[in-house]
Amino acid sequence: MQNHTLPSAYYPYIDGLRAIAVLAVIIYHLHASWLPGGFSGVDLFFVISGFVVSLSHARFHWRHFSDFVITFYARRMKRILPALLVCLLLTQLASTLFIPQAWLSDTNEKTGRFALFGLSNFILVDTNNDYFSPRVEFNPYTHTWSLAVEEQFYILFPFLFFAWAAFRKYHPVSLLLFAAGLVASLVHARLLASSNSAMAFYMVSSRFWELAAGVMLYQVMALRAPVFGNALRPPTTASSTGLWLSAGLIATGLITSDPTRFPFPGALLPVLGLLGMLWFGQGRMAVHPVLRLLTCRPMVFVGRISYSLYLWHWPVFVLFRWTCGLGTPLTQTIAVASTFAISTLSWRFVETPVRRTGLFQRLPHVAVVTLGLAAVGAGWLGYQRMTDAQPRLSLSQVSHHAADWYPVGQDTSLNHPGCQVDTRAEDVQGSTLFVYSRSGCGEHHDIRRLFVIGDSHAMAYVPLLKQTVLETGSEVYLYNNGGCPFLSFQPWREDARCLKFSTASLNDVQARIRADDVLFMPSLRLPRLADQFAHFGPEKSWNEMFGKQAVSGRRSAGELAQTTLAPLARQGAWLMFEAPKPVYDIPPFRCADWFNRGNPACAYSDRKDKTWLQQLRQPVLDTQVGLSLGNPRIVIWDPFPLLCPGTSCSPFHGDRSLYFDGDHLSGYGNRLLQPSFRQFLTRLNGPAVQ
């Protein structure tokens, strides 16, 4: 097969446009309010990519489709893969060292792994990680969605562009193919915007039109006039006016873009502006102020390193968020300086050698593609090795002392070798039921069974529940309705999806439960003071608990709870509420190490006044007590005294943490509470509150 070397053409103003795009994205990611539409810099990149990739592959007359495809993929691999693989692997190493496993990071590893294959956008859609939600700010691979879109577009590009590249008489055919794809993509984006905003934002099907617009602009310009030569023409009145209008469209898009309207019609302004810049700027002398700005040395340099800047800025920013924070001028300055330094090194020592070194230039394109695929495979192996080694390599105490931090629990008994917890999973109308039972223990077991319904706080009791199974032999039925509380006495938290899960779980319990079985109902029934990614503050929590809506909502929710639980009480079951536990201003797992104690998330006190917390929980406790007085089968287990024995409360107990984050128990917290929980179960014929 002939190895074609394509003639090159360089247009400095295009690097200037790349600089505008990447700087907009960096500013937005650093502080969104500084440039509210800065995220649309990605839309500028899409148009530039469509235009440039067409320009670079139309400069040779192709005879065979196989030559065109292999050459195209070889060039794309040399351009994209080296810097991407280095960035992904070094980012995973940093994640292994500094980012512990948590709800906040539970999609990170999978996103990065799929980014190796250009599929990270599918993971972000599948996990419903909206681009504008706070959670994505802690995933160092979120930004790879746009690279995935481009890579998926490049799979289609040769099939649509070959007619143009090979046969002059078929130029209109290729143009029509891209036009049809553009229209279909616009329609698809518009339809998805109202039904699945995450899919509309992340998927190539709704972004194809932006890349196709760049391709079609090149095709129209090439058909209209030979504007891609080396001779530069002076600007005309029309081109000067067009450049100003185009710059205005881009600026307006970067300043005012509405995230809820992306990618269509929200991206129209920046896309049209970028198309105008290319149309009116191509082949013109750089005497117009806009072109002078775009072709000045600093802008051209930023444009030349823009790919590495885009790759590296996000992992650097995310690593700062996980460690020292990114909320002060000092940390922001250091983060930006680090980004430019790393990106310059990446461009100089990774991008440039692979693209320009004679060895890679002389390699047959088939060999380049083969090496590229092999590099991806090797990258995947290295990535997986680092992921598997996190417990050993991590610098975080959370990873080193996982049993104390994570509420996972032991499946085997330390006192009785061979005695273990067996787990099976069943589907209950879309939610998962985990059934824990004991085997290999030999001794008598309790025939009473324990059913557990609740939100993630029910799942946080897994160590306690498993230990109870090992000690008593009781079977435990745990319904995983994460994110959906059960009888929270906060009706606004129980939306249609949660009500569906709760109803399905309750119906399943009612079909299984027998007299003297126990239904345990742990859920978050207090307003959060802090999430894993943000602090809400005591004032907000106090208002949520004592506001007029909260008072009336608790009253109606209490009446509903009485009605809901009555049938189970008539079946002879014990109905066991968890009294509200303390909640805290900090997520301990993010504040446990030398490298993150200075994080803004840890700036709040780790101690709370006991009286204040008791007052905060009193309305919920009063509602629970009222229910128990109206129904003797309703009882209340109160872990508060064990978790807060002094005059003030803390999530820490010595050098260990009782909590994983601001309101979920840790593994150690479970071990502290388990004896009390077991004693309560054995004394259910006693007082209602213990």
Beta strands, then each sheet from edge to edge (+ up, - down):
strand 1: 420-428
strand 2: 431-439
strand 3: 450-454
strand 4: 476-480
strand 5: 518-521
strand 6: 574-578
strand 7: 608-609
strand 8: 634-637
strand 9: 648-649
strand 10: 652-653
strand 11: 656-657
sheet 1: 1+ 2- 4+ 3+ 5+ 6+ 8+
sheet 2: 7+ 9-
sheet 3: 10+ 11-
end
